[in-house]
Amino acid sequence: MIDGAAAAVSSAPASPGLLDVHRDADHNRSVFTLAGSSDEIRNAVLSLGGYCADSIDLNAHVGVHPRMGALDVVPFVPLGQSSMAEAVACARESGAALWERFGVPVYLYGDASMRMSGSELPAIRVPFEKLGRHMAEYPPDFGDPRPHPTAGAVAVGARPSMVAFNVWIEDSAGERDHDELARIVSEVAAEVRERGGGLPGVRALGLFLPSRSLAQVSMNLTEPERAGVGEAFEAVQRAAVRRGVGVRGGELVGLAPAIALAGCSEEVLEACGIGGEQVLENRIA
């Protein structure tokens, strides 16, 4: 199915560059990183949106990461000489087209939002199982206030570059069961996220990965120039050690702008398997 989605992107008219595809069995979700002109990106998003609406049934979907839609989140990020105004226009046009063509309701977020409040992604996205009630109270920007029966809804936004970064936590001594490790990782996530008094611009979830018997702090670094990969890794490590568990390593989800890696030590880069091919500017070049 992931290959089918990638093919949908590549088959779009004047298709953009598909820079990276990240997949994760426990999350049961994939992240596609595309770069191209406004028209290329719009075409690719619509092609991918149609494939997801036709091929993915969230009623039968299982994964540890929350999701509201088969095509869950579509952020438009201005790069190079592009402006945020262009990204906003692309997001709004694509959102309207996703509803008109496929009947999937759309929420706009970030700079693309047309609301006075509640415009950030955490306020919009709820699990698919709770989406019906959420939409009745908080109608979408495009479409009817009820989910598509199999594809849910999609959040389409415009924002600056952000980094998705995960850190794995383990109990090497084997003294804690799955439930206790899940509780600990939730505490760690709460400590490092900005809302809990942690790092600026950091959003974090604590998850347990059954296939690996590991816990994970899943983070979005929304201000990587203030708190990048190195700072996030070290904050998670400190919080984990205080609770008597350790950090095995980490991973980038997709690509990261160079500024997000500027403060990384060689030890952190090695522990997370990060090389030059995961630097956004390098891949675009």
C-alpha positions, -999 to +999 in steps of 0.1 A: +000+000+000+029+024+007+043+017-027+009+024-042+008+057-024+043+066-037+032+056-072+002+079-069+025+108-061+049+100-089+021+096-115+006+130-108+009+155-136+043+173-135+050+153-104+073+169-077+104+154-063+097+126-038+126+132-014+118+107+013+094+080+024+094+071+061+075+041+073+069+026+107+051-007+115+041+002+150+028+036+141+013+021+110+017+054+092+041+068+066+055+103+060+061+115+025+084+145+019+079+163-014+095+193-030+084+212-061+065+241-075+031+251-062+013+234-091+034+202-088+027+199-051-011+205-054-013+179-081+006+154-060-015+160-029-047+155-049-034+123-064-023+110-030-056+121-014-076+101-040-055+070-035-058+072+003-096+077+002-100+047-021-075+024-005-075+029+033-103+021+057-096+035+091-123+013+106-098-016+102-066+004+109-045-004+139-015+017+151-001+033+182+000+069+168-032+089+168-048+096+134-079+113+121-076+106+084-064+081+058-045+112+045-039+125+080-019+158+078-007+178+048+016+207+057+028+231+030+062+246+039+077+275+019+113+267+008+139+288-010+123+320-024+088+308-018+067+328+006+043+318+034+015+335+014+021+311-014+020+282+010-012+294+025-028+297-010-017+262-019-031+248+014-065+264+010-068+255-027-058+219-020-081+216+010-111+228-010-102+204-038-098+174-015-134+179-003-149+186-037-133+157-054-132+130-028-158+140-002-132+141+026-138+170+051-108+193+056-096+214+086-071+242+079-044+248+105-014+269+111-010+300+089-036+286+065-063+287+091-092+312+087-103+309+123-096+334+151-086+306+176-080+269+178-059+269+146-030+247+157-029+210+148-032+196+184-066+215+187-078+201+154-067+165+153-085+139+173-085+101+170-107+087+142-129+069+168-138+103+184-140+122+151-178+122+147-185+140+180-155+164+175-168+174+141-203+181+153-189+205+179-160+219+157-171+218+120-145+216+093-135+244+070-145+225+039-171+198+039-199+184+060-196+181+098-193+144+097-163+121+088-159+103+055-170+068+064-135+052+057-111+081+052-121+103+082-109+139+078-077+156+068-058+186+083-042+208+057-019+236+068+009+260+061+038+264+085+076+269+087+099+239+088+093+214+116+111+183+127+096+150+136+119+132+159+116+100+180+137+088+209+135+052+221+134+043+258+142+009+273+145-008+306+178-027+301+175-043+335+142-058+326+126-048+359+095-031+345+066-045+327+050-029+296+025-009+315+051+006+338+073+015+309+044+031+291+036+052+322+073+063+325+075+073+288+043+093+292+059+112+321+090+118+301+070+132+272+051+155+295+083+168+310+100+177+278+071+192+259+067+230+260+032+228+275+047+211+305+074+236+310+100+218+289+117+228+257+103+256+235+083+245+205+083+208+215+052+187+213+056+152+226+037+119+230+047+088+250+040+056+231+048+019+235+060-001+205+048-037+209+069-052+181+101-039+197+092-040+234+104-004+236+088+028+246+091+060+225+089+097+230+075+109+197+082+146+192+075+175+169+101+202+171+082+232+158+109+258+165+141+238+156+162+270+157+154+272+194+152+235+204+167+211+178+174+174+177+204+175+201+186+195+227+155+172+225+176+140+227+195+152+257+163+164+275+146+130+270+178+112+282+180+133+314+143+127+321+146+090+315+177+085+336+160+102+365+133+076+363+158+047+362+155+038+325+178+044+296+178+057+260+186+033+232+187+058+204+165+079+181+154+085+146+144+114+123+110+109+107+116+122+072+142+150+068+154+179+090+166+214+081+203+219+088+195+243+117+178+215+136+210+195+137+234+224+144+237+216+181+241+178+177+271+161+191+287+133+171+275+109+198+239+120+193+241+118+155+256+083+157+230+071+183+202+083+160+217+071+128+216+106+113+237+113+082+240+141+056+214+124+034+187+133+060+195+171+058+167+188+039+189+213+021+212+185+009+183+165-006+169+195-023+203+204-038 
